Every structure is written in structure tokens, then in C-alpha cells.
Amino acid sequence: MLKWNTMAKLLSGGELASYIKERQARQVRALRQASHVFPKLAIVKNTNASSAIEAYVRMKRQYGEDILIETVVETVSIEDTPETIARLNDDPTVHGIIVQLPLDDPTKTDEIVRLVAPNKDVDGLGETPRFDCATALAINWLLAGYGIELRGKKIAIVGNGRLVGAPLSKMWRASGYDVTVLDSTTEDMKTIIKESPVIVTATGVPRLITSDMVGLDAVVVDAGTASEDGVLVGDVDESVRERDDIKITPEKGGVGPLTVAALFDNVIRAAQAVAEQAKV
């Protein structure tokens, strides 16, 4: 179990991610040496990706390189994306495929992500994924790593998007947790959030969550990202971070490092399944 930062009570994912990364490097070496399986991830990215998206892609490539997972980037137009995914689905050397979101045409998101074969859908965003959504898994790891008990507590998930809110609520409800999902149509959102000891927010609306919405001793996970004047910001207002009675993810290094780790965990699992199949 990780130790608290006694100054700020930060829920930092960096330290936990480093432990996971060491374990993953050992798993990849075992796959390469014992099974002659060389894990490979393909990232499908549209041509007009923002600088923030480019930064995320570089981070993933570097992580893969660190643990000896080949990571290739396919930069294609929205029109050519289906053909590219079909080719990667058929490529036996590729174990995982992710579609880097947002797409140039966000209205095609459902149509595109569903094209990824379930056994290679390491982001867990398709209709019948075999892997947990990477961000949802990361949040689970983060809270478990700090010994935060979820059972018996009211949990508010602000935002019902495909990357965080929807898969996380599904995961936690399956575990029997008391989850309320809030979106822009929710009435009395402020009261519901304040009465929830655990708050996860992922709306992409800067400074949506203010200090008067957060109860005493709350746990706050800010998984929202938006760009303001070229700077990435979260959902939580600075007034919340100034409090000393809550536990909260930092502005950088909270869920992000663990999301990348969770993604590559799914790639390793996909490669291990191929190795097991080869033994049959």
C-alpha cells in the first residue's frame, strides 16, 4: 500500500505505475524468450490530431519502448481509418489496436471503435470488449493502491462518457458498489456530489467541481481533460486543491500514468492469449 503525501494528500499514480511497469517488463521478457511472442501495439491516429493528442501518443510510444513492446502509429484520414483497422485486425503480429480519440469527425466514433476486433480492443471501447477500459482500470488501481475502500460508500461519477464514466460505472456496479452517474441533465447535482465520499469527474468542463460541492474528507479523482489556451486543465477548480481535508489526484500524474500502464497491461494479456493458443 502506498503512503500518503502528508502535505497535500495527493493520489499520485506515478509511483504505483512504476511498480506495474517493472512487472510488465518482466512479463514481456518472458513472452519474448519463452514463447517467442513479441507484443505489438498499433495506434490509429487521424491526420489532424491536436498537439495534446500528439503528446499522448509520444507518451505511449515511450512507455512501450521502455518495456520492449513495439508501438507503431498509423496516421490516416477518417475515410481511410476503417481499411487501416481491417488490415491491423488481420495482422497476426499486432496484438493490440487503439483508435486515438477524438477523431477528426467525432460523430463517427461509435462506428470506428466497433471495427477493432474484440481480441485486440485493448482500450475496451467496442461493443463486446474482452478487456477492461484502460482509464476505468487505472482509477480502480489508483484507489486500491491507496487503500481507499469503496464498498458501502456513495460514489458520484460526474460524466457518462465512453472513456471514463460509462465503463467505470459499469465496472463498479458489477462489483456491487453504490454508484450514481451525473450528467448535464441531472437535477441537484451539487447536493448529490457533496453527499458522496468518493467523487470521480470526467466531463472535460474546466473548473466544474468547486470547493462548495465537495464534502469533508472526500476522495476526488479528476479524470477530466480540456485544453485552454494550449494548456491541459481538469474538471476540478483550484479552490478544491487548496483544501487540506480531502484526498485528490494531482493536476498531473494522477490517473494518466496508470491509464497508460493499464493499456499496456491489456496488450500483454492479448499477447499472452496468443502464446497460450500456440501451445494448443
LINLIN-V943869 format. One record per pair of residues at least 12 apart in sequence whose ideal C-beta (glycine too) atoms are under 7 Angstrom apart, sorted by the first residue. I is the first residue (numbers start at 1). GAP is how many residues later the second one is. D is the distance in Angstrom with one decimal. If there is no record, write none. Layout:
# LINLIN-V943869
i=[I	I]
gap=[GAP	GAP]
d=[D	D]
This chain:
# LINLIN-V943869
i=[1	1	2	2	2	2	9	9	10	10	11	11	11	11	11	11	11	12	12	12	13	13	13	13	13	13	13	13	14	14	16	16	16	16	17	17	17	20	21	21	21	24	24	24	24	25	25	27	28	28	28	28	29	31	31	31	32	35	35	37	37	37	38	39	39	39	39	39	40	40	40	40	40	41	41	41	41	41	42	42	42	42	42	43	43	43	43	43	43	43	44	44	44	44	44	44	44	44	45	45	45	45	45	46	46	46	46	46	47	47	47	47	48	49	52	52	53	57	57	59	60	61	63	63	64	67	69	69	78	78	78	78	81	82	85	85	85	89	89	94	95	95	95	95	95	96	96	96	96	96	97	97	97	98	98	98	99	99	99	101	113	113	114	114	118	119	119	120	122	122	122	122	123	124	125	131	131	132	133	134	134	134	134	135	135	135	135	135	136	136	136	136	137	138	138	138	138	139	139	139	139	139	140	141	141	142	142	142	148	150	150	150	151	153	153	153	154	154	154	154	154	155	155	155	155	155	155	156	156	156	156	156	156	157	157	157	157	157	158	158	158	158	158	158	159	159	159	159	159	160	160	161	164	164	165	165	168	169	180	190	193	193	194	194	194	195	197	197	197	198	199	199	199	199	200	200	201	201	201	201	201	202	202	202	203	203	204	204	204	205	205	205	206	206	206	207	208	209	209	209	209	210	210	210	211	211	211	211	214	214	216	217	217	218	219	220	220	220	220	221	221	222	222	222	222	222	222	223	234]
gap=[144	146	13	14	143	144	237	238	238	240	131	135	210	236	237	238	243	238	241	242	125	129	240	241	242	243	244	245	239	243	125	126	129	242	240	241	244	241	45	46	240	43	240	241	244	42	43	241	39	40	41	240	39	240	241	244	36	240	243	234	237	238	32	30	56	228	229	232	29	30	53	54	55	23	28	30	55	226	30	32	46	52	55	14	17	28	30	31	55	57	30	32	37	40	41	53	55	56	12	28	29	30	55	30	31	32	57	58	28	29	30	57	56	51	175	180	47	16	43	201	200	12	197	201	200	197	195	198	25	26	27	30	31	33	12	30	31	28	31	26	25	172	175	176	179	24	26	170	171	174	19	23	24	24	25	165	13	14	17	62	12	13	12	13	12	151	154	150	141	144	145	148	140	43	37	135	138	39	34	125	128	129	132	28	29	88	120	124	28	31	32	35	125	117	120	121	124	29	61	82	84	116	31	117	121	79	113	116	71	22	27	48	26	25	44	45	24	26	41	42	43	17	22	23	24	41	43	24	26	36	37	40	43	12	22	24	25	43	24	35	41	43	45	51	24	42	43	44	65	21	23	41	38	59	16	37	32	12	12	23	20	21	19	20	21	20	18	21	22	21	15	19	20	21	21	23	21	22	23	34	35	21	22	33	21	32	20	21	22	19	21	30	20	22	27	30	27	26	27	28	31	27	29	30	26	28	29	32	26	32	29	28	29	28	28	16	20	26	28	28	34	12	13	14	26	27	32	32	17]
d=[7.0	4.9	6.0	6.3	5.2	5.5	6.7	4.7	6.7	4.9	5.9	5.8	6.8	5.8	6.4	4.7	6.1	5.8	5.4	6.5	6.9	5.3	6.2	5.4	5.9	6.8	4.5	4.0	4.6	5.1	6.4	6.8	4.4	6.3	3.9	5.2	4.6	4.6	6.8	6.3	6.3	5.0	6.0	6.6	6.0	4.4	6.9	5.2	5.3	4.9	6.0	6.5	7.0	5.6	6.7	6.0	6.8	3.9	6.9	5.3	5.7	4.5	6.7	4.6	5.3	5.5	6.0	3.9	6.8	4.5	5.6	5.2	5.5	5.9	6.0	4.7	4.5	5.0	5.3	6.1	4.9	5.0	5.0	5.9	6.5	6.7	4.8	7.0	5.5	5.6	4.9	6.7	6.2	5.8	6.2	6.7	5.0	6.5	6.1	5.8	6.9	5.1	4.4	6.9	6.9	5.7	5.5	4.3	5.9	6.9	5.5	7.0	4.9	6.8	5.7	6.0	6.0	6.0	6.2	6.2	5.9	7.0	5.1	6.2	6.6	6.6	6.2	6.0	6.1	4.7	5.0	6.4	5.7	5.7	6.6	4.5	5.9	4.4	6.5	6.7	6.6	5.8	4.3	4.4	6.3	5.5	3.7	6.4	3.9	5.2	4.9	4.6	7.0	6.1	4.6	6.9	5.7	5.3	6.7	7.0	4.6	5.7	5.2	5.5	5.1	6.5	7.0	6.3	6.0	3.8	5.2	6.1	6.7	6.5	5.9	4.2	6.7	6.6	3.5	5.2	4.2	4.2	6.5	5.6	5.0	6.3	6.6	4.9	6.6	4.3	4.1	5.2	4.1	5.3	3.6	4.2	4.6	6.1	6.3	5.7	6.5	5.9	6.9	5.3	6.8	6.9	6.3	5.6	5.6	6.9	5.1	6.4	6.5	6.7	4.8	5.5	5.3	7.0	6.2	4.5	6.3	6.5	5.8	6.2	4.9	6.1	4.5	5.4	6.1	5.9	5.0	3.7	5.0	5.3	6.1	4.9	7.0	4.9	5.0	6.8	6.9	4.0	5.8	7.0	6.6	6.3	4.4	4.0	6.9	5.2	5.0	6.2	3.6	5.0	6.1	5.5	6.5	5.0	6.0	5.1	4.8	7.0	5.7	6.7	4.9	6.7	6.9	5.7	6.5	4.8	6.7	5.9	7.0	4.9	4.5	6.3	5.8	6.8	5.5	4.2	6.6	4.1	4.9	7.0	5.2	5.4	5.2	6.2	4.6	6.9	6.9	6.0	5.1	5.9	4.7	4.1	4.8	5.5	4.7	6.3	6.1	4.7	6.0	6.8	6.8	4.1	5.0	6.3	5.6	6.3	5.6	5.9	6.7	5.0	4.8	6.4	6.5	6.0	4.3	5.3	6.5	4.2	5.4	4.4	6.9	5.1	6.6	4.8	6.4]
